[in-house]
Amino acid sequence: MYRRKDREASLIEPKSQVKKGSAHAEILQQNEERTVYRLRETDGEVRITAYPVFPGIELAYHDVHAPSYRLAEPGTAGLIEIQHCREGRAEYCCGGEHYFLAPGPLSVVRRAAIEGEVEFPTGHYHGITVTLDPALAPDCLSCILQDVDVRPDALTEKFCAGSVLAEKFFADSECFVSRSSARVEHIFSELYAVPAGIRRGYFKVKVLELLLFLSALDVAHEKHGYTAAQVRLARAARDALLASTEDDVTISALAQELGASSSQLAASFRGVYGMTPAAFLRAQKMHGAARLLRTGDRTVLDIAG
């Protein structure tokens, strides 16, 4: 990540994002308004469009058609990400537990706490990430808009483990996933279709609205983490499904094959993939057909068959 003197630089550096697991990174566009870049992964592609909003605060659109990608190294221990999923599903491992972001809720996670790669269980993801670096952000945003009494460092203290308040709600966790709500949907839905001519000002208004909302959010709720054993069970079921896509595989048959109870398997699978095994298999077939339509010259009838 950049140093304090690089205040105008993007919070996400394309070159530093790429690890050994990434095949290629390409900057598609870069100017003072935004940076657009593409990561070509072994099994897909990730496109990120990042907009600087305030010093130390950036908004980025993620369009992912890949099973995973690796984040850049964190610049400070306090760097946090606020994420909203519009379509698909994202998975983070923090403190040995797995957290899943589905369409509707938002998540707040400390970048340094994410273990390994960010996974996308369904193979695709479209969403928004607001990255906040309290070391670079204004001490108080009320200087930008009167009565918006939000301090970025206070948000980090509220949502990231290590503080008394965070320990009260999250114990050793450093990832928060909200419940779905009309307010969250209102804040983010308007960000997916912003006219180009008003982006800069509009992003400032919406980010201030988001931070003000988070500053007043009651975080006392149940956790949404899943254990590594639950995730392994769900992935084993996924592999079994994809190995026999033409067969009509039932939950009970899958559970027997994997040595688990039907209820245990059903709960683990829905927790990881957000749907039943049958719905997951249908969705994967549809995504595969869409990929063939985009990249190949086969006919619709041939792909449907």
SVG drawing of the C-alpha trace seen along z (x, -y; Angstrom):
<svg xmlns="http://www.w3.org/2000/svg" viewBox="-37 -23 42 66">
<polyline fill="none" stroke="black" stroke-width="0.4" points="0.0,0.0 1.0,-3.6 2.7,-5.8 1.2,-8.9 2.8,-11.2 0.9,-9.4 -2.4,-10.8 -3.9,-11.2 -3.0,-7.7 -5.5,-4.9 -6.0,-2.7 -5.8,0.3 -2.6,0.7 -3.1,3.1 0.6,4.3 0.7,5.0 -2.6,6.9 -1.1,9.7 0.3,12.7 1.6,16.0 -2.0,17.3 -2.8,14.5 -1.8,14.9 -1.8,11.3 -2.9,7.8 -3.7,5.1 -4.6,1.5 -7.4,0.7 -7.8,-3.0 -6.3,-5.4 -6.9,-9.1 -7.6,-11.4 -11.3,-10.2 -10.8,-6.4 -8.6,-3.4 -10.0,-0.4 -8.0,2.8 -8.4,6.4 -6.9,9.5 -6.7,12.5 -6.9,15.5 -6.3,19.1 -10.0,19.9 -11.6,16.5 -11.3,12.8 -11.7,10.0 -12.4,6.4 -12.2,3.6 -13.2,-0.1 -11.9,-2.3 -12.8,-5.9 -11.1,-8.0 -13.8,-9.8 -12.0,-11.5 -8.3,-11.2 -8.0,-7.7 -11.5,-6.7 -12.2,-4.9 -15.2,-3.3 -14.7,-0.4 -17.0,1.7 -16.0,5.4 -17.1,7.6 -15.8,11.1 -16.1,14.2 -13.6,16.4 -13.5,18.7 -11.1,16.4 -8.5,13.6 -5.9,12.4 -6.0,9.0 -3.1,6.6 -1.0,6.4 -2.6,4.1 -1.0,0.7 -2.0,0.2 -3.5,2.4 -6.6,0.2 -7.5,0.4 -11.2,1.6 -13.5,2.6 -17.2,2.0 -18.8,4.4 -22.1,4.8 -23.0,7.7 -25.4,7.1 -25.2,10.5 -23.3,13.7 -21.6,14.5 -18.3,13.7 -16.4,15.6 -13.9,14.4 -11.9,16.4 -11.2,14.4 -10.0,15.9 -10.6,19.4 -14.2,18.8 -15.8,18.3 -18.1,15.4 -20.4,15.2 -21.7,12.0 -24.9,12.6 -27.1,10.0 -28.7,7.7 -26.6,7.3 -23.3,5.4 -20.0,6.5 -17.3,4.7 -13.9,6.4 -10.4,5.4 -8.2,6.1 -5.3,7.5 -7.6,10.0 -8.6,11.8 -6.8,15.1 -5.7,16.2 -7.8,15.4 -11.3,14.0 -13.4,16.8 -16.5,16.6 -18.4,19.9 -20.7,19.5 -17.9,18.4 -19.2,14.9 -19.7,11.7 -20.8,8.2 -20.7,5.6 -19.2,2.5 -16.4,2.0 -15.7,-1.2 -12.1,-1.1 -11.3,-3.3 -7.8,-4.1 -8.2,-6.0 -4.5,-7.1 -5.2,-9.1 -8.9,-10.0 -10.0,-13.3 -10.2,-13.1 -13.8,-14.2 -16.1,-14.4 -18.2,-17.2 -15.7,-19.6 -17.0,-18.4 -20.7,-18.5 -22.1,-20.1 -23.9,-17.8 -22.2,-14.6 -20.4,-13.8 -18.4,-10.7 -14.8,-9.9 -13.2,-7.2 -11.0,-6.0 -14.1,-5.6 -15.7,-3.3 -12.5,-1.2 -12.7,-1.0 -16.3,0.0 -16.1,2.8 -12.6,4.2 -11.4,6.5 -9.0,5.2 -11.3,2.5 -13.5,3.0 -16.6,2.4 -15.6,4.8 -14.6,7.5 -18.0,7.2 -19.8,8.1 -17.3,10.2 -14.9,11.8 -12.0,12.8 -13.7,12.1 -12.8,9.2 -15.6,9.5 -19.1,8.1 -22.1,9.0 -25.3,7.1 -28.8,8.3 -30.6,7.3 -32.5,4.1 -34.4,1.5 -31.9,-1.1 -28.8,0.8 -30.6,1.5 -31.4,-2.2 -27.8,-3.3 -26.3,-0.9 -29.0,-0.4 -28.5,-4.0 -24.8,-3.5 -25.2,-0.9 -26.6,-3.4 -24.9,-6.8 -24.8,-9.2 -21.2,-9.9 -21.6,-13.7 -22.4,-13.6 -20.3,-10.7 -17.7,-12.7 -20.2,-14.7 -22.7,-11.8 -20.0,-9.4 -19.1,-11.9 -22.7,-12.2 -23.4,-8.5 -20.1,-7.6 -21.0,-10.2 -24.5,-8.7 -23.0,-5.2 -20.5,-6.2 -23.2,-8.1 -25.4,-5.0 -22.6,-2.7 -21.8,-5.1 -25.3,-4.7 -25.8,-1.0 -26.5,1.4 -24.1,4.2 -25.5,6.5 -26.7,9.5 -25.9,13.1 -22.7,14.0 -22.9,15.4 -19.6,17.4 -19.2,21.0 -16.6,23.4 -13.9,24.9 -15.5,28.3 -18.9,27.0 -17.2,25.3 -15.3,28.5 -18.5,30.5 -20.2,28.1 -17.3,28.1 -17.1,31.8 -20.8,31.9 -20.2,29.3 -17.4,31.4 -19.6,34.5 -22.4,32.6 -20.1,31.2 -18.6,34.6 -22.0,36.0 -24.0,33.2 -26.2,35.5 -27.4,37.5 -30.3,36.6 -28.4,36.5 -30.5,36.1 -29.5,34.6 -29.8,38.0 -27.6,39.7 -25.0,37.0 -25.1,37.1 -24.6,40.9 -21.7,40.6 -20.0,38.0 -20.7,39.6 -22.9,36.8 -26.6,36.4 -29.0,34.9 -29.8,31.9 -26.1,31.2 -25.3,31.3 -28.3,29.1 -27.5,26.5 -23.8,26.4 -24.5,26.2 -27.0,23.4 -24.7,21.5 -21.8,21.6 -23.6,21.4 -26.9,19.7 -29.1,22.3 -29.9,26.0 -27.6,28.4 -30.2,28.7 -30.5,25.0 -26.7,24.7 -26.3,27.2 -28.9,25.4 -27.1,22.1 -23.7,23.5 -25.1,24.9 -26.6,21.5 -23.3,19.7 -21.5,22.2 -23.9,21.7 -23.5,17.9 -19.7,18.2 -19.9,20.4 -22.2,17.8 -19.7,15.0 -16.5,16.7 -17.3,19.3 -19.0,19.7 -21.3,22.6 -25.0,22.2 -27.6,21.7 -29.2,25.0 -25.8,26.8 -25.1,25.2 -28.6,25.9 -28.1,29.6"/>
</svg>
